[in-house]
Amino acid sequence: MTEEMIWISIGFLGQGLFSARFLVQWLKSERAKRSIIPHAFWYFSIAGGLTLLIYAIHRMDPVFIVGQASGLLIYSRNLYFIQREKKRLQVE
């Protein structure tokens, strides 16, 4: 396998992880019969976004780099809010 094929594989892996978040969200919402965003959505967002950011850096694509980097901040912030709320509820 060439280096180029390895990087294309990394790109597809990142896209697969990123896309899996929608599958997780859709299945969870269907079961609940209402819109739900499970914690796994944010973990898949981070895993896919980070993998795609690495790929974008390798490709030296500034548009892709900025898009993925800013997304990672948002996904991380949402997980922070979830963890903070969980701690707050444990204290009460």
N, C-alpha and C positions, 0 to 999 in steps of 0.2 A: 504494500500500500504506500502510495506516494505521500509526501508531506501535504500536498494540496488536497488529497482525498481525506486525510486525517482532519484538516481544518473544515472541509465541507461537512464531514461527519459531526464535528463539534457544533457547527452551525445548525444542522438538522436536529441534533440532540437538544440544544437550547430552544429551538422553535417547538419541538415536541413537548418539552417541559412547560413552556409558556402556554401552549395550547391546552395542555391537560387541565389547567386551572379552570377553563370554561366548562370542560366536561364534568369536573368535580362540582362546580357551582350549579350546573344545570341539573345533575342527578339529585343533589341535595334539595334543591328547590322543588323538583318534581315530587319527591317523597313527601315534602312538607306542604305541598300545594300553595306555596307562597315564596316570594323571593328571599333567598338566604345566601349569605356569603360566608362559607365556612373558613375556619383558620387555615385549612390546607390550601385554599385559594391563594392566600398571601405567601405561603411557603413555596408553592409552585411558581408564583410570580417572581419571587426572589431568585429561586434556582434557575428558572428560565432566563430571567433578565440578566443575571450575572454571567451565565454561560454565553448569552448573546452579546453582552458587553465585551467579553474576552474575544469573541469572534470578530466584533466590530473593530476593536483595537488592532487585532492582527491584520484586518483588511484596511486599516487606516481610513475609515469612513467617518468623518466628523459628524455628519447628520445622525447616523446610526448610534454613534458613541454618546452624543448629547441626549438623544431620545431614551436610550437604555439607562444611562446614568441617572437621569432625572426620574425615571420610573422607579428605579431602585430606592431612591429617597422616599418616594410616596409609599411603596410597599412596606418598607422598614418602619415608617412612621405609623402606618396602620397596625402593624404588629405591636409596636410600642404601646399604642392606645389600648389594644386588646389586653396586653399583659398588665398595664396599669389598672385597668378596670377589674381584672381578675384579682389582683392584689387588694384593691379597695374593697371588693366584695368579701374577701377572706377576713379582713380586719373587722368588718361590721358584725 
